[in-house]
Amino acid sequence: MMLACCSAYCQQSTDMLNRLITLPTQKVRVYTLLQTITRQTGIRFSYNSKRLNTAYKLTLNKRKVTVQEALDLLKSKTNVLYSLIENHVILNIEKSTIKKDPLQKPVEAGPAIKPTSLSPAASNQPEKTSGELPHAVDTASTEIIPEKKPVNDTSVYRTQNVVPPVKDSVKEILAVATPTRDSVSQKTSTVLKRISPPKKSGYFIDLGFSSEETLFFGATLRTGTPTFFGTLSLKSNGRSAILLYGLSGVLHSGNRSRVILNTYFGTYTKSLRTTTESLDSIKTNHKIVVSGLWIGMSTGVEWKLNSAGSWKLFAGVSFNALQSKYNVDGKNQGLSGLPGSNPEKKYSAFYPFYGVSNTYDDSRFESLKTWIGVQVGIYRTIFSK
């Protein structure tokens, strides 16, 4: 039964280390790397926050790596050894990655730490000096070897690919860590930091395309934080263009989708010419200038199209209002007398397929129309921090 349990545990450890993760960039900080592993695999980490420099940047050859490849790179760059127990990884720092103050006076080492019940019997091997690194533990061994550290260091028991000796081994190994403080031999508890789920903060830039039901289509730029950001879009339907400014906020966020509320506005001006012919065949050229203010609000759902969340698709419904003004031959007047059975549709910048209300009249130089429409957009994150 013990052999079967050992075999199953080793197989589970191998499966955990062989899981594939996707990093946002090839150059990431240690803290970002640990966060990504925790979010995508469920593996959690414990380490001494005073000994590990989590701001250190690692450079990888590719963005998709296994957990073991990422931890091996961390070990080679920061002298950190790791031990996997169930879905928990303990990072043991062989040498501090935080730069010491060169003017700081050395402190005498306190008395040696007494071994606990988990410590093995005394070994006949000579002690290592503080400048040497201990030899690697044989992977077939089930011993747990303590290491002595100078003052302000934490004595952490290191294991590599070994079977946990007793039940609830994670809690017991964490309880072993006890540092020395100064020559007075005052003992303090080690601060072990546990990786928490990533916070929704930072800065990003998205670039993509969006479209309205009025056949307006164009490029859209979004920038801000994941919970509140601004938008800028330039759209056209082939006859005229409009620049829309907007603000957006996240109402609800899940693992793969989120609900977004958008507000936007923009102004446009369109100039065109037409010709009328009187009863006595006299033709007259007319210059028509149409200007408008577009205000709208939309809400919808945005989905992540890939595991990294760099590609996103948005779809929702919108409520829009458009105030239009008409100027004919330099005078603010209606479109009556101009050719065409529907002058508003012919000379306006755009005309919605279905509306809620419309105050247009051929004799009036301004009108207000409202309508309910749809919005779709696809975006890609080109920068995030």
Backbone torsions as a table, in degrees:
resi	resn	phi	psi	omega
1	MET	NA	-39.6	179.0
2	MET	-64.1	-42.0	178.8
3	LEU	-63.3	-39.0	179.2
4	ALA	-65.1	-42.5	179.7
5	CYS	-64.4	-43.2	179.4
6	CYS	-61.2	-43.7	-179.7
7	SER	-63.3	-42.4	179.8
8	ALA	-65.9	-39.6	-179.4
9	TYR	-65.5	-44.0	179.4
10	CYS	-63.1	-40.4	178.3
11	GLN	-62.9	-41.0	178.8
12	GLN	-64.9	-40.4	179.1
13	SER	-63.6	-41.9	178.8
14	THR	-62.5	-42.0	179.2
15	ASP	-62.9	-40.0	-179.7
16	MET	-64.4	-43.0	-177.8
17	LEU	-72.0	-23.8	-178.5
18	ASN	-89.2	2.6	178.2
19	ARG	-67.0	143.3	-176.6
20	LEU	-94.7	134.5	176.6
21	ILE	-122.3	155.7	178.8
22	THR	-118.1	120.6	-177.8
23	LEU	-93.1	149.5	-179.9
24	PRO	-64.5	-37.4	177.3
25	THR	-142.4	168.6	179.7
26	GLN	-78.5	-17.9	177.4
27	LYS	-113.8	108.0	-174.1
28	VAL	-130.7	155.8	173.7
29	ARG	-79.1	160.1	-179.2
30	VAL	-60.0	-42.1	-178.2
31	TYR	-63.8	-41.2	177.9
32	THR	-64.0	-39.2	178.8
33	LEU	-61.9	-46.0	-179.8
34	LEU	-66.6	-38.4	177.2
35	GLN	-61.6	-44.0	-178.7
36	THR	-63.1	-41.7	178.9
37	ILE	-63.7	-43.2	-179.6
38	THR	-64.1	-42.0	-176.7
39	ARG	-70.1	-36.6	-173.3
40	GLN	-94.7	-19.3	-177.6
41	THR	-123.0	-17.4	-176.9
42	GLY	85.2	-1.5	177.6
43	ILE	-73.9	131.3	179.8
44	ARG	-109.2	156.7	-174.1
45	PHE	-124.0	147.9	170.8
46	SER	-130.4	134.6	-179.7
47	TYR	-159.2	166.2	178.6
48	ASN	-84.7	111.2	-174.9
49	SER	-68.1	-18.7	178.8
50	LYS	-83.7	-12.4	-175.9
51	ARG	-107.5	-24.9	-175.7
52	LEU	-103.7	124.4	178.0
53	ASN	-84.8	92.9	-175.8
54	THR	-72.6	-10.1	178.1
55	ALA	-86.7	-3.9	-179.4
56	TYR	-66.4	135.7	-176.9
57	LYS	-96.1	132.8	176.4
58	LEU	-108.1	142.3	178.3
59	THR	-112.3	120.2	-179.7
60	LEU	-106.2	156.6	-179.8
61	ASN	-77.9	-20.3	-179.0
62	LYS	-150.4	164.6	-176.9
63	ARG	-88.0	-26.4	178.7
64	LYS	-101.7	111.9	-178.8
65	VAL	-136.0	164.0	173.1
66	THR	-83.5	164.3	179.3
67	VAL	-61.9	-39.4	-179.0
68	GLN	-66.4	-39.9	177.7
69	GLU	-62.6	-40.4	179.3
70	ALA	-65.5	-43.6	-179.0
71	LEU	-70.2	-34.0	176.8
72	ASP	-65.6	-39.0	176.5
73	LEU	-65.5	-40.8	177.2
74	LEU	-61.2	-39.4	179.4
75	LYS	-65.7	-42.0	-177.4
76	SER	-71.5	-27.7	-176.6
77	LYS	-92.5	-28.8	-172.2
78	THR	-124.3	6.4	-179.9
79	ASN	60.4	36.2	-179.0
80	VAL	-104.2	125.4	173.6
81	LEU	-95.2	149.1	-177.9
82	TYR	-128.7	148.7	177.9
83	SER	-131.5	128.4	-179.2
84	LEU	-102.9	120.6	176.9
85	ILE	-128.5	111.8	-173.3
86	GLU	57.2	-120.3	177.8
87	ASN	-109.2	32.9	-176.7
88	HIS	-127.2	129.9	178.3
89	VAL	-113.8	128.5	177.0
90	ILE	-104.5	123.8	178.7
91	LEU	-95.3	117.8	179.4
92	ASN	-105.3	119.8	-173.2
93	ILE	-90.0	112.3	178.3
94	GLU	-71.1	-41.7	-177.4
95	LYS	-141.0	139.3	-175.8
96	SER	-63.0	136.3	175.1
97	THR	-96.7	3.6	177.8
98	ILE	-95.4	130.2	-178.1
99	LYS	-68.4	131.6	178.9
100	LYS	-83.2	157.8	175.0
101	ASP	-77.6	118.4	-176.4
102	PRO	-64.8	-21.0	-179.7
103	LEU	-87.8	-5.5	-177.7
104	GLN	-73.9	132.7	-179.3
105	LYS	-75.3	140.5	178.4
106	PRO	-67.3	148.7	-178.9
107	VAL	-109.5	136.6	-179.9
108	GLU	-65.3	142.8	-178.8
109	ALA	-72.8	142.4	177.6
110	GLY	-81.1	-175.8	-179.6
111	PRO	-67.1	154.4	-178.5
112	ALA	-64.8	151.3	-178.9
113	ILE	-83.0	132.4	178.8
114	LYS	-71.8	139.3	179.4
115	PRO	-67.6	147.8	178.1
116	THR	-95.3	-172.6	-177.8
117	SER	-66.6	-19.5	179.1
118	LEU	-87.9	-8.0	-177.4
119	SER	-73.6	143.2	177.7
120	PRO	-80.0	174.8	177.6
121	ALA	-65.6	156.6	-177.9
122	ALA	-61.1	139.0	-178.0
123	SER	-96.2	151.9	177.9
124	ASN	-82.1	-4.6	-178.7
125	GLN	-74.0	145.7	178.9
126	PRO	-67.7	153.1	-179.1
127	GLU	-70.3	148.3	176.5
128	LYS	-86.7	142.7	173.5
129	THR	-78.6	166.0	-176.1
130	SER	-66.7	-19.4	-179.5
131	GLY	-87.5	-7.5	-178.3
132	GLU	-103.6	152.5	174.6
133	LEU	-98.0	140.1	-179.5
134	PRO	-69.2	155.2	177.1
135	HIS	-67.7	152.5	179.5
136	ALA	-66.7	145.1	179.5
137	VAL	-80.8	138.9	178.7
138	ASP	-61.4	132.2	-176.5
139	THR	-65.3	-21.9	-179.6
140	ALA	-85.4	-7.2	-177.1
141	SER	-84.8	150.0	177.1
142	THR	-110.9	13.8	-180.0
143	GLU	-77.6	154.7	174.1
144	ILE	-118.4	112.2	-170.7
145	ILE	-101.4	120.3	175.7
146	PRO	-78.1	151.1	177.6
147	GLU	-122.0	138.4	179.0
148	LYS	-89.0	137.0	-178.5
149	LYS	-124.8	155.5	175.3
150	PRO	-67.2	-177.0	-178.8
151	VAL	-63.0	150.6	-178.1
152	ASN	68.5	9.1	174.3
153	ASP	-104.9	163.9	-179.5
154	THR	-111.3	127.6	175.6
155	SER	-83.3	107.8	-177.9
156	VAL	-116.3	133.3	179.3
157	TYR	-76.4	128.6	-174.1
158	ARG	-103.9	131.8	173.5
159	THR	-132.5	148.5	177.4
160	GLN	-131.8	112.0	175.8
161	ASN	53.0	48.3	-179.6
162	VAL	-115.1	160.1	180.0
163	VAL	-79.6	131.7	178.7
164	PRO	-60.3	131.5	-174.2
165	PRO	-69.2	-35.0	-176.2
166	VAL	-137.7	172.0	178.1
167	LYS	-68.5	150.1	-177.8
168	ASP	56.9	46.2	-175.0
169	SER	-66.1	-29.1	-178.7
170	VAL	-61.6	-46.3	-178.3
171	LYS	-67.0	-36.9	-177.4
172	GLU	-71.6	-39.0	179.7
173	ILE	-68.2	-37.7	176.6
174	LEU	-63.9	-31.9	-178.3
175	ALA	-73.8	-15.7	-176.7
176	VAL	-75.3	-28.4	-172.6
177	ALA	-66.3	117.6	178.4
178	THR	-142.2	117.3	-179.4
179	PRO	-92.0	166.5	170.0
180	THR	-103.1	147.6	-172.1
181	ARG	-103.4	-55.7	179.7
182	ASP	-156.0	-168.4	-176.1
183	SER	-67.5	-15.3	178.3
184	VAL	-78.3	-7.8	177.4
185	SER	65.8	38.2	175.7
186	GLN	-84.0	128.3	-177.0
187	LYS	-96.3	136.0	175.9
188	THR	-124.8	157.3	-179.7
189	SER	-83.3	144.6	-179.1
190	THR	-74.9	137.4	177.4
191	VAL	-89.9	110.1	178.1
192	LEU	-107.3	126.6	-175.6
193	LYS	-100.7	130.9	178.8
194	ARG	-103.5	135.4	-179.8
195	ILE	-66.6	127.1	177.8
196	SER	-104.3	161.9	178.4
197	PRO	-57.3	146.0	-176.8
198	PRO	-61.4	140.5	177.8
199	LYS	-83.4	149.4	-178.8
200	LYS	-86.0	78.3	179.1
201	SER	-145.1	169.7	179.9
202	GLY	125.4	-160.6	-175.5
203	TYR	-144.2	142.7	-178.4
204	PHE	-146.9	161.0	173.8
205	ILE	-133.1	123.5	176.9
206	ASP	-112.4	143.5	175.1
207	LEU	-131.1	132.7	-177.8
208	GLY	-167.5	-159.0	-179.3
209	PHE	-131.7	144.6	177.3
210	SER	-139.0	160.1	-175.3
211	SER	-144.2	150.8	175.1
212	GLU	-109.0	165.3	178.5
213	GLU	-71.8	-11.6	177.2
214	THR	-83.2	12.7	179.8
215	LEU	70.5	15.7	171.4
216	PHE	-79.5	129.6	-174.9
217	PHE	-143.6	137.1	179.1
218	GLY	-178.8	-179.2	-177.2
219	ALA	-75.2	146.0	-179.2
220	THR	-134.9	135.5	177.4
221	LEU	-116.0	131.0	177.7
222	ARG	-125.6	136.5	-179.9
223	THR	-150.9	145.8	-179.5
224	GLY	148.0	-151.6	177.6
225	THR	-97.8	164.8	-179.4
226	PRO	-61.8	-17.6	-178.8
227	THR	-104.2	-19.0	-178.4
228	PHE	-152.4	124.4	-176.0
229	PHE	-151.4	164.4	178.7
230	GLY	-106.9	157.9	-179.6
231	THR	-130.8	149.6	176.0
232	LEU	-142.2	122.0	-176.9
233	SER	-136.6	139.5	175.6
234	LEU	-114.2	114.8	-174.4
235	LYS	-123.5	153.9	-179.2
236	SER	-150.4	153.2	174.8
237	ASN	-116.4	17.5	179.5
238	GLY	94.9	-24.4	179.9
239	ARG	-105.1	-34.7	-179.9
240	SER	-151.1	163.9	-178.0
241	ALA	-128.0	156.0	179.0
242	ILE	-143.3	140.4	178.2
243	LEU	-104.6	119.2	-176.3
244	LEU	-109.2	134.2	174.1
245	TYR	-109.7	143.7	-178.2
246	GLY	-153.7	165.0	173.3
247	LEU	-127.7	142.3	-176.9
248	SER	-134.5	146.5	176.7
249	GLY	-135.8	148.6	-179.2
250	VAL	-91.0	120.4	179.6
251	LEU	-85.0	-36.4	-179.9
252	HIS	-152.8	139.8	-177.4
253	SER	-129.7	134.6	175.7
254	GLY	-120.6	-166.6	-178.6
255	ASN	-71.6	-41.1	-176.2
256	ARG	-116.2	-7.3	-177.3
257	SER	-148.2	166.6	175.9
258	ARG	-154.3	153.7	179.4
259	VAL	-100.1	128.0	-173.7
260	ILE	-122.0	141.2	173.4
261	LEU	-111.5	125.0	-178.3
262	ASN	-116.6	140.2	169.8
263	THR	-126.9	143.7	-175.1
264	TYR	-157.3	160.0	175.6
265	PHE	-155.3	161.1	178.2
266	GLY	-170.7	158.1	178.7
267	THR	-120.2	155.5	178.9
268	TYR	-148.7	158.3	175.7
269	THR	-139.4	133.1	-179.2
270	LYS	-129.3	132.6	-179.2
271	SER	-121.9	135.0	179.4
272	LEU	-152.4	167.0	-178.8
273	ARG	-125.9	152.5	176.5
274	THR	-148.6	168.6	-176.3
275	THR	-129.9	134.4	174.8
276	THR	-114.4	153.9	-178.7
277	GLU	-127.3	125.6	-178.5
278	SER	-81.2	179.3	-177.7
279	LEU	-66.1	-28.3	179.5
280	ASP	-94.0	24.8	174.8
281	SER	63.4	29.3	174.7
282	ILE	-93.8	122.3	-178.7
283	LYS	-94.1	138.5	-179.2
284	THR	-128.1	129.6	176.8
285	ASN	-87.5	138.8	-179.9
286	HIS	-126.6	141.2	174.0
287	LYS	-106.4	123.5	-177.5
288	ILE	-114.9	129.0	176.7
289	VAL	-120.7	121.8	179.0
290	VAL	-115.0	125.2	177.4
291	SER	-123.7	153.4	-177.3
292	GLY	-155.4	160.5	174.8
293	LEU	-122.1	122.3	-177.8
294	TRP	-108.5	123.2	177.0
295	ILE	-126.0	134.9	-177.8
296	GLY	-151.4	166.5	177.6
297	MET	-145.5	136.4	-179.5
298	SER	-140.5	156.3	174.5
299	THR	-142.3	144.9	-178.1
300	GLY	-171.2	-172.7	-176.1
301	VAL	-113.1	137.3	176.3
302	GLU	-115.4	128.9	-178.4
303	TRP	-110.8	146.3	172.0
304	LYS	-84.1	127.2	-176.6
305	LEU	-90.6	-13.8	176.7
306	ASN	-139.2	169.5	-174.8
307	SER	-65.2	-33.6	179.8
308	ALA	-76.1	-15.7	179.2
309	GLY	77.6	15.4	-179.3
310	SER	-78.4	-27.8	176.3
311	TRP	-104.1	131.9	-176.4
312	LYS	-136.3	145.7	178.1
313	LEU	-122.5	130.2	-179.5
314	PHE	-117.7	140.1	174.1
315	ALA	-147.4	135.5	-178.8
316	GLY	-166.8	-178.0	178.6
317	VAL	-110.9	154.9	-175.7
318	SER	-137.4	155.3	172.0
319	PHE	-120.9	125.7	-172.3
320	ASN	-127.0	151.0	174.8
321	ALA	-135.9	134.6	-178.4
322	LEU	-129.3	121.9	175.0
323	GLN	-103.0	120.5	-176.7
324	SER	-115.5	146.1	175.7
325	LYS	-130.1	142.6	-174.6
326	TYR	-120.6	135.3	177.9
327	ASN	-129.7	122.1	-178.5
328	VAL	-118.3	118.5	179.0
329	ASP	56.6	40.5	176.4
330	GLY	81.8	4.9	-179.5
331	LYS	-121.9	139.8	175.1
332	ASN	-75.9	104.7	-178.7
333	GLN	-153.5	167.9	-178.7
334	GLY	-74.0	179.9	-176.5
335	LEU	-97.7	16.3	-180.0
336	SER	-67.2	143.0	179.9
337	GLY	90.8	-12.0	178.6
338	LEU	-84.3	152.0	-177.0
339	PRO	-67.9	150.6	178.7
340	GLY	116.6	142.5	-179.2
341	SER	-76.5	-25.4	179.5
342	ASN	-132.8	82.8	-176.2
343	PRO	-60.0	-34.8	-178.4
344	GLU	-61.8	-45.9	179.9
345	LYS	-69.0	-33.0	-176.8
346	LYS	-76.0	-39.8	-172.6
347	TYR	-104.6	-9.7	177.6
348	SER	-74.7	159.1	179.6
349	ALA	-66.6	-39.3	175.2
350	PHE	-154.9	161.0	-175.5
351	TYR	-138.5	114.6	-177.8
352	PRO	-66.5	151.4	-178.3
353	PHE	-70.3	-32.0	179.7
354	TYR	-146.3	142.5	-175.0
355	GLY	-129.7	167.6	175.5
356	VAL	-97.1	-43.9	178.7
357	SER	-151.0	157.6	179.9
358	ASN	-157.1	122.6	-178.9
359	THR	-99.5	14.5	-175.2
360	TYR	-65.9	140.1	173.2
361	ASP	-146.4	139.3	-176.4
362	ASP	-59.1	-25.6	-177.0
363	SER	-89.0	-7.8	-178.1
364	ARG	-104.8	145.3	-176.1
365	PHE	-90.9	-0.3	177.7
366	GLU	-142.8	155.6	-179.2
367	SER	-152.5	163.3	177.9
368	LEU	-134.8	122.6	177.3
369	LYS	-124.1	144.8	177.1
370	THR	-127.2	150.9	180.0
371	TRP	-158.6	160.5	175.7
372	ILE	-107.7	130.1	-176.9
373	GLY	-136.0	-168.0	179.7
374	VAL	-125.8	155.5	177.4
375	GLN	-132.8	139.9	173.0
376	VAL	-136.6	151.6	179.2
377	GLY	-162.7	150.4	174.7
378	ILE	-129.4	133.8	-172.8
379	TYR	-134.2	154.9	174.3
380	ARG	-131.8	134.9	178.8
381	THR	-76.8	118.3	179.4
382	ILE	-102.1	-12.2	176.6
383	PHE	-156.4	138.4	175.5
384	SER	-151.6	147.9	-178.8
385	LYS	-142.6	NA	NA
